[in-house]
Amino acid sequence: MRERLLNCRALVVEDDNAIHLLLRRVLEREGFSVDGVKNGEAAIERLKGVAYDLLIIDLIMPQVSGEQVLEYLDETQPASLRRVVITTASPRLLSRNFLKRVCCILTKPFDVDQLVRVARECAEHVRTHPVSELQA
């Protein structure tokens, strides 16, 4: 049995209800404490007050896009980009500026086992590089 990832906080930013629910359930099953929002504006508000160990961000959302959330992170918490997993049906739309700076890009439809593996890898990185160290 795999170790559960207790004390790891995740933020899911996804506007599609079915994918949002799937992401939350999978991460919770793995032991993450999960917050979820359905738009980029709400994500930015959460990021102002909470340090997350893992961020799963849909790239294409109405109004405030996932890329705008990444830009916010780049301006305010650049080291946190290493904790970001991007989910998108159109990875070619992501500016090259972020490609090498995020943890991973999952192309939709993604495999749930792949999601779990990536989330666990990011969490392992968190254990060796706590959020407080990255934001210092």
C-alpha positions in Angstrom: 0.0 0.0 0.0 1.3 3.4 -0.9 1.9 6.1 1.7 -0.8 8.7 1.8 0.3 12.3 1.2 -0.9 13.8 4.5 -0.4 17.5 5.2 -0.1 18.4 1.5 -2.4 21.1 0.3 -3.6 21.2 -3.3 -5.5 23.7 -5.2 -7.6 22.6 -8.2 -8.4 25.3 -10.8 -10.8 23.8 -13.3 -14.0 25.1 -14.8 -15.4 21.8 -16.2 -17.5 20.3 -13.4 -16.8 16.7 -14.2 -13.0 17.1 -14.5 -13.0 19.3 -11.4 -14.8 16.6 -9.4 -12.5 13.9 -10.7 -9.3 15.8 -9.8 -10.6 16.6 -6.3 -11.6 13.0 -5.7 -8.4 11.5 -7.0 -6.2 13.9 -4.9 -8.3 13.4 -1.8 -8.0 9.6 -2.2 -4.2 10.1 -2.3 -4.3 12.0 1.0 -4.2 15.6 -0.2 -6.2 18.3 1.5 -7.9 19.8 -1.6 -9.4 23.2 -2.3 -11.1 23.8 -5.5 -12.1 26.8 -7.6 -13.7 27.0 -11.0 -12.1 30.2 -12.4 -8.8 32.0 -12.5 -10.0 35.0 -10.6 -10.9 32.8 -7.6 -7.6 31.0 -7.9 -5.7 34.2 -7.6 -7.7 35.3 -4.6 -6.9 31.9 -2.9 -3.2 32.2 -3.8 -3.0 35.6 -2.0 -3.7 33.9 1.4 -2.7 30.2 1.1 0.5 28.5 0.3 -0.2 25.3 -1.7 2.0 22.3 -2.1 0.4 21.4 -5.5 -1.5 23.5 -8.0 -3.5 21.8 -10.8 -4.5 24.5 -13.2 -6.6 24.3 -16.4 -5.1 26.4 -19.0 -8.2 27.4 -20.9 -10.9 29.1 -18.8 -13.2 32.0 -19.5 -12.4 35.5 -18.2 -9.2 34.9 -16.2 -7.3 32.1 -18.0 -4.9 29.6 -16.5 -2.0 31.4 -18.1 -3.0 34.6 -16.3 -2.9 32.6 -13.0 0.6 31.5 -14.0 1.6 35.1 -14.8 0.3 36.1 -11.3 2.4 33.3 -9.7 5.4 34.4 -11.8 5.1 37.9 -10.5 4.3 37.1 -6.8 5.6 33.6 -6.0 7.9 32.5 -8.9 9.3 29.4 -7.1 5.7 28.1 -6.8 5.6 27.5 -10.5 7.6 24.3 -9.8 4.5 23.0 -8.0 2.1 23.6 -10.9 0.6 20.8 -13.0 -1.2 22.2 -16.1 -4.1 20.4 -17.6 -5.1 21.4 -21.1 -6.5 20.1 -24.4 -4.3 22.6 -26.2 -0.7 22.5 -24.8 0.6 24.5 -27.8 -1.3 27.5 -26.5 0.9 27.8 -23.4 3.6 30.4 -23.9 7.1 29.0 -24.0 7.9 31.2 -21.0 6.3 28.7 -18.6 7.0 25.4 -20.3 10.3 24.6 -18.5 9.2 26.2 -15.2 6.1 24.2 -14.3 6.2 20.7 -12.8 4.3 19.0 -15.6 1.7 19.5 -18.4 -1.0 16.9 -18.7 -2.8 16.8 -22.0 -6.6 16.2 -21.8 -7.8 13.5 -21.7 -5.2 12.5 -19.2 -4.7 9.1 -17.5 -5.7 9.1 -13.8 -2.7 7.0 -13.0 -0.5 9.5 -14.7 -2.1 12.3 -12.6 -1.5 10.4 -9.4 2.2 9.8 -10.3 2.7 13.5 -11.2 1.0 14.7 -8.0 3.1 12.3 -5.9 6.3 13.5 -7.6 5.4 17.1 -6.9 4.6 16.2 -3.3 7.9 14.5 -2.9 9.6 17.7 -4.2 7.6 19.6 -1.5 8.9 17.4 1.2 12.5 18.3 0.3 11.7 21.9 -0.6 9.0 23.3 1.7 6.8 26.1 0.5 8.3 28.4 3.1 11.8 27.9 1.6 10.5 28.5 -1.9 8.9 31.8 -1.0 11.8 33.1 1.0 
